[in-house]
Amino acid sequence: MKNTLEQYVDQHNSWNKIFDQNHVDVDINTMTKTQGDMLISKLDSEMSPENLHCDGEISHAQAQQKFDYYTGVFEDLKDVYNQQGWDLPEVWELAY
């Protein structure tokens, strides 16, 4: 498992501890398909052009860095799905 997915899940868990009292941490070693689907859905929305480019408030280079990071996370998630034999949910913003 790459650092990219670990970072993404750690950040997800940290934010949800603040905003969701019923949050259960996602553990990439014991992740369920439901949790994986939720992460892919979240990632897909973060990859929308508006979110990716912060509504035009960041440079192209910064947006490219975000794109590269999110693409790495998605590739890591695809690996988990392949290892588990799960079907990937539909993803709109990422090509796979």
C-alpha positions in Angstrom: 0.0 0.0 0.0 1.4 3.4 -1.0 1.7 6.4 1.3 -0.8 8.2 -0.9 -3.8 6.2 0.2 -2.7 6.2 3.8 -2.4 10.0 3.8 -5.8 10.4 2.2 -7.5 8.1 4.7 -5.7 9.7 7.6 -6.9 13.1 6.5 -10.4 11.8 5.9 -10.5 10.3 9.4 -9.2 13.5 11.0 -11.8 15.7 9.4 -14.6 13.3 10.2 -13.6 13.2 13.9 -14.3 16.9 14.0 -17.5 17.0 12.0 -19.2 13.6 12.5 -19.8 12.4 16.1 -20.7 8.9 14.8 -17.6 8.6 12.6 -15.9 5.2 12.5 -12.3 5.4 11.3 -11.4 3.8 8.0 -8.5 1.4 8.3 -7.0 0.6 4.9 -6.0 -2.9 6.2 -9.6 -3.9 7.1 -11.6 -1.5 4.8 -15.0 -2.8 3.8 -16.3 -2.3 0.2 -18.8 0.2 1.6 -16.0 2.3 3.0 -14.0 2.0 -0.2 -17.1 3.1 -2.2 -17.5 6.1 0.1 -13.8 7.0 -0.4 -14.1 6.7 -4.1 -17.2 8.8 -4.2 -15.5 11.5 -2.0 -12.4 11.4 -4.2 -14.6 11.7 -7.4 -16.2 14.8 -6.1 -12.8 16.3 -5.1 -11.7 15.8 -8.6 -14.4 17.9 -10.1 -12.9 20.9 -12.1 -14.3 23.4 -9.6 -12.8 21.7 -6.6 -9.6 20.7 -8.3 -8.9 24.3 -9.4 -10.4 25.9 -6.2 -12.8 27.9 -8.5 -9.8 29.4 -10.3 -8.0 30.6 -7.2 -4.9 28.4 -7.6 -2.3 28.2 -10.3 -2.3 25.5 -12.9 0.8 23.9 -11.3 -1.0 23.7 -7.9 -4.1 22.1 -9.6 -1.8 19.7 -11.3 -0.2 18.7 -8.0 -3.7 18.1 -6.6 -4.6 16.1 -9.7 -1.5 13.9 -9.4 -2.1 13.3 -5.7 -5.8 12.3 -6.2 -4.8 10.1 -9.2 -2.3 8.3 -6.9 -5.0 7.8 -4.3 -7.3 6.4 -6.9 -4.7 4.0 -8.2 -4.1 2.8 -4.7 -7.8 2.3 -4.2 -8.0 0.4 -7.5 -5.3 -1.9 -6.2 -7.3 -2.6 -3.0 -10.4 -3.3 -5.1 -8.5 -5.7 -7.4 -6.9 -7.5 -4.4 -10.4 -7.9 -2.8 -12.1 -8.8 -6.0 -14.5 -5.9 -5.7 -16.1 -4.1 -8.6 -15.3 -0.4 -8.8 -18.2 1.9 -8.5 -18.9 4.4 -11.3 -16.4 7.2 -11.3 -17.1 10.4 -13.4 -14.1 12.6 -12.8 -11.3 10.0 -13.0 -10.5 7.8 -16.0 -9.8 4.2 -15.3 
